[in-house]
Amino acid sequence: VSYASSKSGYDGLIDEAKHFMLTTKATPQQQQQMVVDVLKTIAGPFAGFYKAIMPNLPTPVASFLTALFTPTIFGFLVGPSALNTTKDGRHFQGVKVERCRFLAETGCKGLCVNMCKIPTQRFFEEEMGFPMEMRPNFETCECTLSYGVAPVPLELDEEMPKACLSGCQNMLELNKADPSLPPILCDAKGKGKSIESPAAASMQYMYAFASMPTSTSTSTSTSTLTDSEFDSTSNGGDGNKNNNQQNPYPPFVPVAPAFEIEEAACQSMLKGL
């Protein structure tokens, strides 16, 4: 990516991915091809070895063997994972990532799709000779891999949000230079509903926690906050009071649309932490 992050380890990986998207302003196609090239380099001769054997085996056998080694090979990148049922119902022939590190830390659909989902699917199809579909869940940060399954085209995917995730800081960064210009989006457009960014949700949680009244006893449950305290901490209007959607966060943290964070509000949050 013609950029070496000063950060080490996984933080450096995230930093370089964001730099390629935000500073270099690489197109989605350039992002995807860069990752495919990296995967080809990492795989080396193994890709050819796999392609000569696995596609010639029965699909259940090839899928199971591939899924068996996936948690070990990709664990450093995505976090803990385990064997799972594939999209078409074949047991132990897929993998489920419990909470993808890359998605959880970037909170960006564009980075997820263009630097993970699409290039990995392409790599398996083009270099390994075996189809695989990745299905990220942008609400839980889970991700399922179904081996032996052809991926649904992005533009026809009912589970892929149409727009950028609400509160995505990368989207704000791409558009802050000149607000008068048409908005720049990640171009990872599906047919699904719009949802909040997991990173924006985490920031809202931290802001709400940091904004809790200091006089509140540590032994007091967060569920006993008054309505006025709830409104001041959540900055989300009527918040959870009129929202029947299950909220995985503490009671004082509302569900979307309260997570739709503007840049000015984000800066205010950071100053308050």
Contacts in CASP RR format, 6 or more apart in sequence:
PFRMAT RR
TARGET T0000
AUTHOR 0000-0000-0000
METHOD contacts of the structure
MODEL  1
VSYASSKSGYDGLIDEAKHFMLTTKATPQQQQQMVVDVLKTIAGPFAGFY
KAIMPNLPTPVASFLTALFTPTIFGFLVGPSALNTTKDGRHFQGVKVERC
RFLAETGCKGLCVNMCKIPTQRFFEEEMGFPMEMRPNFETCECTLSYGVA
PVPLELDEEMPKACLSGCQNMLELNKADPSLPPILCDAKGKGKSIESPAA
ASMQYMYAFASMPTSTSTSTSTSTLTDSEFDSTSNGGDGNKNNNQQNPYP
PFVPVAPAFEIEEAACQSMLKGL
1 16 0 8 1.000
1 19 0 8 1.000
1 20 0 8 1.000
1 24 0 8 1.000
1 26 0 8 1.000
1 34 0 8 1.000
2 24 0 8 1.000
3 16 0 8 1.000
3 19 0 8 1.000
3 20 0 8 1.000
3 23 0 8 1.000
3 24 0 8 1.000
4 16 0 8 1.000
5 11 0 8 1.000
5 12 0 8 1.000
5 13 0 8 1.000
5 15 0 8 1.000
5 16 0 8 1.000
5 19 0 8 1.000
6 15 0 8 1.000
7 15 0 8 1.000
10 76 0 8 1.000
10 101 0 8 1.000
10 105 0 8 1.000
13 77 0 8 1.000
14 102 0 8 1.000
14 105 0 8 1.000
14 106 0 8 1.000
17 106 0 8 1.000
17 111 0 8 1.000
17 115 0 8 1.000
18 106 0 8 1.000
18 111 0 8 1.000
18 170 0 8 1.000
20 26 0 8 1.000
20 31 0 8 1.000
20 34 0 8 1.000
20 115 0 8 1.000
21 31 0 8 1.000
21 108 0 8 1.000
21 110 0 8 1.000
21 111 0 8 1.000
21 114 0 8 1.000
21 115 0 8 1.000
21 170 0 8 1.000
21 174 0 8 1.000
21 186 0 8 1.000
22 170 0 8 1.000
22 173 0 8 1.000
22 174 0 8 1.000
25 174 0 8 1.000
26 34 0 8 1.000
27 187 0 8 1.000
28 110 0 8 1.000
28 113 0 8 1.000
28 114 0 8 1.000
28 186 0 8 1.000
28 187 0 8 1.000
28 188 0 8 1.000
31 114 0 8 1.000
31 115 0 8 1.000
31 119 0 8 1.000
32 114 0 8 1.000
32 115 0 8 1.000
32 118 0 8 1.000
32 119 0 8 1.000
32 122 0 8 1.000
33 119 0 8 1.000
34 115 0 8 1.000
34 119 0 8 1.000
35 114 0 8 1.000
35 115 0 8 1.000
35 116 0 8 1.000
35 119 0 8 1.000
35 120 0 8 1.000
35 123 0 8 1.000
36 119 0 8 1.000
36 122 0 8 1.000
36 123 0 8 1.000
36 126 0 8 1.000
36 127 0 8 1.000
39 119 0 8 1.000
39 120 0 8 1.000
39 123 0 8 1.000
39 127 0 8 1.000
40 47 0 8 1.000
40 123 0 8 1.000
40 127 0 8 1.000
43 123 0 8 1.000
43 127 0 8 1.000
47 123 0 8 1.000
47 127 0 8 1.000
47 128 0 8 1.000
48 127 0 8 1.000
48 128 0 8 1.000
50 128 0 8 1.000
50 129 0 8 1.000
50 130 0 8 1.000
51 127 0 8 1.000
51 128 0 8 1.000
51 129 0 8 1.000
51 130 0 8 1.000
54 62 0 8 1.000
54 65 0 8 1.000
54 66 0 8 1.000
54 128 0 8 1.000
54 129 0 8 1.000
54 130 0 8 1.000
55 62 0 8 1.000
55 128 0 8 1.000
55 129 0 8 1.000
55 130 0 8 1.000
57 65 0 8 1.000
59 148 0 8 1.000
60 90 0 8 1.000
60 93 0 8 1.000
62 130 0 8 1.000
62 147 0 8 1.000
62 148 0 8 1.000
63 86 0 8 1.000
63 90 0 8 1.000
63 93 0 8 1.000
63 94 0 8 1.000
63 147 0 8 1.000
63 148 0 8 1.000
64 92 0 8 1.000
64 93 0 8 1.000
66 130 0 8 1.000
66 132 0 8 1.000
66 147 0 8 1.000
67 83 0 8 1.000
67 84 0 8 1.000
67 92 0 8 1.000
67 93 0 8 1.000
67 94 0 8 1.000
67 95 0 8 1.000
67 145 0 8 1.000
67 147 0 8 1.000
68 83 0 8 1.000
70 81 0 8 1.000
70 94 0 8 1.000
70 95 0 8 1.000
70 145 0 8 1.000
71 80 0 8 1.000
71 81 0 8 1.000
71 82 0 8 1.000
71 83 0 8 1.000
71 95 0 8 1.000
74 81 0 8 1.000
75 81 0 8 1.000
77 101 0 8 1.000
77 102 0 8 1.000
78 97 0 8 1.000
78 100 0 8 1.000
78 101 0 8 1.000
78 102 0 8 1.000
78 143 0 8 1.000
79 97 0 8 1.000
79 98 0 8 1.000
79 99 0 8 1.000
79 100 0 8 1.000
79 101 0 8 1.000
80 97 0 8 1.000
80 98 0 8 1.000
80 99 0 8 1.000
81 95 0 8 1.000
81 96 0 8 1.000
81 97 0 8 1.000
81 98 0 8 1.000
82 95 0 8 1.000
82 96 0 8 1.000
82 98 0 8 1.000
83 92 0 8 1.000
83 93 0 8 1.000
83 94 0 8 1.000
83 95 0 8 1.000
83 96 0 8 1.000
84 92 0 8 1.000
84 94 0 8 1.000
84 95 0 8 1.000
84 96 0 8 1.000
84 144 0 8 1.000
84 145 0 8 1.000
85 91 0 8 1.000
85 92 0 8 1.000
85 93 0 8 1.000
85 94 0 8 1.000
86 93 0 8 1.000
86 94 0 8 1.000
86 146 0 8 1.000
86 147 0 8 1.000
86 148 0 8 1.000
86 149 0 8 1.000
87 133 0 8 1.000
87 135 0 8 1.000
87 144 0 8 1.000
87 146 0 8 1.000
87 149 0 8 1.000
88 146 0 8 1.000
88 149 0 8 1.000
93 146 0 8 1.000
93 147 0 8 1.000
93 148 0 8 1.000
94 144 0 8 1.000
94 145 0 8 1.000
94 146 0 8 1.000
94 147 0 8 1.000
95 144 0 8 1.000
95 145 0 8 1.000
95 147 0 8 1.000
96 142 0 8 1.000
96 143 0 8 1.000
96 144 0 8 1.000
96 145 0 8 1.000
97 142 0 8 1.000
97 143 0 8 1.000
97 144 0 8 1.000
97 145 0 8 1.000
98 142 0 8 1.000
99 140 0 8 1.000
99 141 0 8 1.000
99 142 0 8 1.000
100 112 0 8 1.000
100 136 0 8 1.000
100 141 0 8 1.000
100 142 0 8 1.000
100 143 0 8 1.000
102 111 0 8 1.000
102 112 0 8 1.000
102 115 0 8 1.000
102 116 0 8 1.000
103 112 0 8 1.000
103 116 0 8 1.000
103 136 0 8 1.000
103 138 0 8 1.000
103 141 0 8 1.000
103 143 0 8 1.000
103 198 0 8 1.000
104 141 0 8 1.000
104 198 0 8 1.000
104 199 0 8 1.000
104 202 0 8 1.000
105 199 0 8 1.000
106 112 0 8 1.000
106 170 0 8 1.000
106 199 0 8 1.000
107 165 0 8 1.000
107 168 0 8 1.000
107 169 0 8 1.000
107 170 0 8 1.000
107 197 0 8 1.000
107 198 0 8 1.000
107 199 0 8 1.000
107 200 0 8 1.000
108 165 0 8 1.000
108 168 0 8 1.000
108 169 0 8 1.000
108 170 0 8 1.000
108 171 0 8 1.000
108 186 0 8 1.000
108 197 0 8 1.000
108 199 0 8 1.000
109 138 0 8 1.000
109 161 0 8 1.000
109 164 0 8 1.000
109 165 0 8 1.000
109 168 0 8 1.000
109 186 0 8 1.000
109 188 0 8 1.000
109 197 0 8 1.000
110 164 0 8 1.000
110 170 0 8 1.000
110 186 0 8 1.000
110 187 0 8 1.000
110 188 0 8 1.000
111 170 0 8 1.000
111 186 0 8 1.000
112 136 0 8 1.000
112 138 0 8 1.000
112 188 0 8 1.000
113 136 0 8 1.000
113 154 0 8 1.000
113 160 0 8 1.000
113 186 0 8 1.000
113 188 0 8 1.000
114 186 0 8 1.000
114 187 0 8 1.000
114 188 0 8 1.000
116 134 0 8 1.000
116 136 0 8 1.000
117 134 0 8 1.000
117 136 0 8 1.000
118 154 0 8 1.000
120 132 0 8 1.000
120 134 0 8 1.000
121 131 0 8 1.000
121 132 0 8 1.000
121 133 0 8 1.000
121 134 0 8 1.000
121 151 0 8 1.000
124 130 0 8 1.000
124 131 0 8 1.000
124 132 0 8 1.000
125 131 0 8 1.000
125 132 0 8 1.000
130 147 0 8 1.000
130 148 0 8 1.000
131 147 0 8 1.000
131 148 0 8 1.000
131 149 0 8 1.000
131 150 0 8 1.000
131 151 0 8 1.000
132 145 0 8 1.000
132 146 0 8 1.000
132 147 0 8 1.000
132 148 0 8 1.000
132 149 0 8 1.000
132 151 0 8 1.000
133 145 0 8 1.000
133 146 0 8 1.000
133 149 0 8 1.000
133 150 0 8 1.000
133 151 0 8 1.000
133 152 0 8 1.000
134 143 0 8 1.000
134 144 0 8 1.000
134 145 0 8 1.000
134 151 0 8 1.000
135 143 0 8 1.000
135 144 0 8 1.000
135 145 0 8 1.000
135 146 0 8 1.000
135 159 0 8 1.000
136 142 0 8 1.000
136 143 0 8 1.000
137 143 0 8 1.000
137 144 0 8 1.000
138 161 0 8 1.000
138 165 0 8 1.000
138 195 0 8 1.000
138 197 0 8 1.000
138 198 0 8 1.000
139 195 0 8 1.000
139 198 0 8 1.000
141 198 0 8 1.000
154 160 0 8 1.000
154 188 0 8 1.000
154 189 0 8 1.000
154 190 0 8 1.000
155 189 0 8 1.000
155 190 0 8 1.000
155 191 0 8 1.000
156 190 0 8 1.000
156 191 0 8 1.000
157 190 0 8 1.000
157 191 0 8 1.000
157 192 0 8 1.000
158 190 0 8 1.000
158 191 0 8 1.000
158 192 0 8 1.000
159 192 0 8 1.000
160 188 0 8 1.000
160 189 0 8 1.000
160 190 0 8 1.000
160 191 0 8 1.000
160 192 0 8 1.000
161 190 0 8 1.000
161 192 0 8 1.000
161 193 0 8 1.000
161 194 0 8 1.000
161 195 0 8 1.000
162 189 0 8 1.000
162 190 0 8 1.000
162 191 0 8 1.000
162 192 0 8 1.000
162 193 0 8 1.000
162 194 0 8 1.000
163 185 0 8 1.000
163 189 0 8 1.000
163 194 0 8 1.000
164 171 0 8 1.000
164 185 0 8 1.000
164 186 0 8 1.000
165 171 0 8 1.000
165 194 0 8 1.000
165 195 0 8 1.000
165 196 0 8 1.000
165 197 0 8 1.000
165 198 0 8 1.000
165 200 0 8 1.000
166 194 0 8 1.000
166 195 0 8 1.000
166 196 0 8 1.000
166 197 0 8 1.000
166 200 0 8 1.000
166 256 0 8 1.000
166 257 0 8 1.000
166 259 0 8 1.000
166 260 0 8 1.000
166 261 0 8 1.000
167 196 0 8 1.000
167 197 0 8 1.000
167 200 0 8 1.000
167 259 0 8 1.000
167 260 0 8 1.000
167 261 0 8 1.000
168 197 0 8 1.000
168 199 0 8 1.000
168 200 0 8 1.000
169 197 0 8 1.000
169 199 0 8 1.000
169 200 0 8 1.000
169 266 0 8 1.000
170 186 0 8 1.000
171 183 0 8 1.000
171 184 0 8 1.000
171 185 0 8 1.000
171 186 0 8 1.000
172 262 0 8 1.000
172 263 0 8 1.000
172 266 0 8 1.000
174 184 0 8 1.000
174 185 0 8 1.000
175 181 0 8 1.000
175 183 0 8 1.000
175 184 0 8 1.000
176 263 0 8 1.000
195 256 0 8 1.000
196 256 0 8 1.000
196 257 0 8 1.000
196 259 0 8 1.000
196 260 0 8 1.000
197 259 0 8 1.000
200 259 0 8 1.000
200 260 0 8 1.000
200 261 0 8 1.000
201 249 0 8 1.000
201 253 0 8 1.000
201 259 0 8 1.000
203 261 0 8 1.000
203 266 0 8 1.000
203 269 0 8 1.000
204 234 0 8 1.000
204 253 0 8 1.000
204 254 0 8 1.000
204 258 0 8 1.000
204 259 0 8 1.000
204 261 0 8 1.000
204 269 0 8 1.000
205 249 0 8 1.000
205 250 0 8 1.000
205 253 0 8 1.000
206 269 0 8 1.000
206 273 0 8 1.000
207 233 0 8 1.000
207 235 0 8 1.000
207 269 0 8 1.000
207 272 0 8 1.000
207 273 0 8 1.000
208 233 0 8 1.000
208 234 0 8 1.000
208 250 0 8 1.000
208 252 0 8 1.000
208 253 0 8 1.000
209 250 0 8 1.000
210 272 0 8 1.000
210 273 0 8 1.000
211 232 0 8 1.000
211 233 0 8 1.000
211 272 0 8 1.000
212 222 0 8 1.000
212 225 0 8 1.000
212 229 0 8 1.000
212 233 0 8 1.000
212 252 0 8 1.000
213 229 0 8 1.000
216 225 0 8 1.000
222 250 0 8 1.000
222 251 0 8 1.000
222 252 0 8 1.000
223 251 0 8 1.000
225 233 0 8 1.000
225 251 0 8 1.000
225 252 0 8 1.000
227 241 0 8 1.000
229 252 0 8 1.000
230 239 0 8 1.000
230 240 0 8 1.000
230 252 0 8 1.000
231 237 0 8 1.000
231 239 0 8 1.000
233 252 0 8 1.000
234 252 0 8 1.000
234 253 0 8 1.000
234 254 0 8 1.000
234 258 0 8 1.000
235 258 0 8 1.000
235 265 0 8 1.000
236 254 0 8 1.000
236 257 0 8 1.000
236 258 0 8 1.000
237 254 0 8 1.000
237 258 0 8 1.000
239 254 0 8 1.000
239 255 0 8 1.000
239 258 0 8 1.000
240 247 0 8 1.000
240 251 0 8 1.000
240 254 0 8 1.000
240 255 0 8 1.000
243 254 0 8 1.000
243 255 0 8 1.000
245 255 0 8 1.000
247 253 0 8 1.000
247 254 0 8 1.000
247 255 0 8 1.000
249 255 0 8 1.000
261 269 0 8 1.000
END
